[in-house]
Amino acid sequence: EAWSDLMGHAQLIRIEPTGFTGASDPRADGAALGF
């Protein structure tokens, strides 16, 4: 199996002076959300 969904998933919000960047593990059902 190339990957296992039993391992942890990650989401990220990077905050920089020029703006925000969001990323999400495509294997997960979640999303990186911020306000």
N, C-alpha and C positions, 0 to 999 in steps of 0.2 A: 504494500500500500504506500503510495507516494506521500501521504500525510494522514494524520489522525485527528479527528475532531474532539478527541478526549484531552488533548493538550490545550493549554491556555490560549486564549485569543486576546488580541490587543487593539485598542483604539488610541488615537493620539490627537491632541490639539496643541500645535506649536504656536506660541505667541511671540511675535517679533515687532519691532518698532514700525515696520512697513505693513503689517497685517497679520492675519491668522492663516494657518494651514491645517487641514484636517485629513486624517487617514484612518482607514479601518481594515482589519484583516478580512479578506474576501471569503474566508471559510466560515465566518461568524455571521449571525443574524443581526448583530448590533451595528451601531454607527457612532461616529464621533460627532457629538453635538455640543454646541456652546452658545452662550448668550452674551 
